[in-house]
Amino acid sequence: MVDKMKVCVIGLGEIGFNLMTDLVEKNIDTIFGVDISDEKINLAKKKGFAAGKKIPLDYEVYVICVLLSDQVLAVVRETNFPKKSLIVIESTTKPGTCLEILKIRPESKVVMFPHRFNANDPEHRFFNLKRVIGAVNKKTLDEALVFYARYMPENLLMPVPLDIAELCKPLENAYRYLQIAFAEELKLLCIEKNIDFEELRKACNSKWNIEIMEARDGIGKHCLPKDINIINNFFKNNTFFKIAVNTDKKYRQYLDSL
């Protein structure tokens, strides 16, 4: 029988709350959730989860799921994590954030394990799909791999250098942004030529390796716009990502004119 470990999830937004749900349902370890929002804490407690506003300082694994890189760094600055604990970042961060963590706490066992979670999609949650994982050194990486092998098949864990793991998530979302911007541009061009965009899209998508996205009401929510900005700031000499942002602006202007 595997000994229980104490795992703290920091940030109970969409990612953190659903991660906590999956961790608790596995019934392997002792799980505690932390958030500054009374509403989120109460929601966790209604589901029977242990949660509060204060980060406990005697846990073995801390999984940070806050939204922004600055929030990740704030958590690290304000928390005296035990030196032996793993600090796992599931937040989508700017490249270089993990190095900033090490400047704040040089002895930290930092792990980058970017989430790949799709809401209302049971086939793409936290522990049933392939994921990249990186760490500050091999010893920490090995420790993280052993921990996560408790929750998911080892062949789904893909070790990569720390900087690659950190860049993966914003780049994945930027790629998605490009796909939607392509659809927005195509729809505007179809309107100019009086072509039925949906019929054209359906016809193209009948080919096995083509998937033109829907063009809806602009590229919204917080993840995709935030992450393409991360990529634009990191790869300053890029062309496509900047064009995609301008395409979305143009498409939104069209919607506003209706």
N, C-alpha and C positions, 0 to 999 in steps of 0.2 A: 504494500500500500504506500502511495506517495505521500510524504509529509506535507501538511498544509503550509503555504506561505502567506504572508500578509501583503496584499496588493492594494495600493491606493490610486484611484482614478481622479485626476485633478482637472476640473472643468466638465460640467454635466450638460453641455449643449447637445446638439444632435449626435455628434460623434461620441462624446464621452458617455452620454446616457445610454446609448445603444451598446457601446463597448461594455459598460458596466453590466447591462442586462445579459449579454452573452457570457461574460465572466461568471456571473452569479449562477446562470443556468447550468454551466459546466460543473458546478458544485465541487471544485477541486481545492480552491484556496479561500482565505478570508478576504472579503472585498469591502472597501470603504470608499465612498464617493465624496468629493469636496467641491463646493461652489460658493460664490459670494451671494448668489440669488436665493432668497427664501423660497421663491416659487419652485425653483428647480430642486432644492433640497426636499421640500414637502412632496413634490411629485415622486422623488426617489423613495421617500419613506412610505408613501401610499402603496408602492409596489413591494414593500417589505424589505427595502434595501437599507443598509447602514450608511448614513450620510450626515455631513455637517459642514460648517464654515471653516473649521480649523484643520490644517494639515497635520496628521499625526507624525511623530518623529521617531517611531520605532518600527517602521515597515521595511520590507526587503525589496519591494519593487514599487516605483512611482511612475505612473503613466500620465504624461501631461497632454491634455487634449484641448487647451484653450485655443482661441481663434488666431491671434496675431503673434508674430515673432517677438514684438515688444512685450507682450503678455507672458510669453514663455520665459523671457529673460527676467521679467519682474518676479515671477514665481521662484526662479532660481536664486535671485538676489535676496529675497525675503524669507527663504526657507533653509534652515540648517539641516539639510538631508544627511542621514547617516552615511559615513564614508563607504561602508560595505554595500549600500543599496544600489540597485540599478535605477538610472533615471532614463526612462524611455520617452522619446518624443514622438507622438502620433500627430501632433499639430503640423500643418503645412507652414513651413518657415522659409525665410529668405536664406539663400546660400550664405554660409558663414556664421549662421546662428549658433551652431554647435561649437565652433571655435570660440565664440563670445562666451558661451557657457563655461568653457574650460578656462578662460581668462578670469572669470568670476570665481569658479571653484575648480582649480587645477587637478584635484585628485578625483573628480567625479567620474563615475562609470557611465558615460553617456552613450545611449543607444538611439539610433534613428530608425524608426519602424513606421513609415508613412502609411496611414490608413488607406484602404481601398474598400470603401463602403458605399453601397447604393441603397437608399431608403426604399422600403417596401419591395425589396428584391432579395428573397431568402437565399438565392444562389450566389449572391455577392455580398457577403457580410465580412466578418473579421477573420474568421478561422477556417473558412472553407474555400479559399482561393489563393493563388500564388501571390507572394508579397516579397518585396526587397527589404533587406535589413542590413544596417551598417553600424559600426561602433568605433569608439575612440582607439581601441587596440584589440589584438586578437583574443586576449584573455577575457575581456569584457564581452566581445562578440560570442565567444564560446559559451559564456555564462548565459547570455541572452538566448542563444539557440536552444540550450537545455531547458530554459524556462518556457519558451514558447512551444517547444515540442510536447509539453504537457497538454497544450490546447489544440494543436493542429499537426497534421502529418509533416514530418521533417522535409519531405520532398517539395512542399509548398513554400519553404523558406529559402530565399535566394540571397546569400551573402554578397554584398558589394562594398566597395570603399565608402567611407562615411560621407564624403562630399557628393558621391553619386546618389546615395540614398536620400540625401537632403534635397537634391535638385529634381529627383524623379517626380514628386507629387505636383509641384507647381507646373512642371513641364507637361505632365499628363493633362492637367486642366487647361493649359494653354493650347494644347493640341485639340482638345474638345472645343475650345473657343473658336479656333480656326475652322473647324468643321461647320459650326453653326453660322459663322460669318460667311462662309462659302454659300450656304443656303440662302442667307439674307441677300447677298449680292446677286445670286442667280434669280431670286424672286423679283428683285427690282428690275433686272434686265428683261425678265419675262413680261413684266407689266409694260415696259417700253415697247415691246414687240407684239403685245396683245396675245401672248402665249399662256396657256393654262399651266401655271407652275406646278400644281399638284399632280396633274396628269403626266407632265414631263418627269417629275420626281419619281412617280410610281413606275414609269417606263424604265428609267435608268436603274432604279433599285431592283428591277427584275433580274439583273446580272448578279451572279453570286458574290462578287467581291466589291460591289458598289453599295454605299449607304449614304445617300444625300439626306441630311437632317431636315427636320421641319424648320420653317421660319415662322416664329410666333410673335412675341411682343418685345423683342430685344433680349440681349444676353444679360439676365438679371441675377437675382440672389446675391450672395456675397463671395462665393468661392471662385467662380470663373473670372469675374472682373478683377478681383484681388490678385489672383495668381498670374494672370497675364501681365499685370503691372509688375509683379516680381520678376517675370522673365524679361520684360522690356527694360527694366532697370539693370538686370544682370548682363544680358546680351545687348548692350547698347547699340551695336552696329547691325542689328537684325533688320530685315525688311518686312517679312510676312506678318509677324506679330503686330507690328505697328499698323500695317495696312488693315488687319483684321479689326483692330480697335476703331479705326476711322470708318470702316464699313459698317460696323454696328451703330456708330453715331449717325451715319447717313440713313440707315434703315429706320432708326428711331425717329429721325426728322420726318421721314416719309409717314410713319404711323401717326405722328403728331399732326400732320397736315390733313389727315382724313376727317 
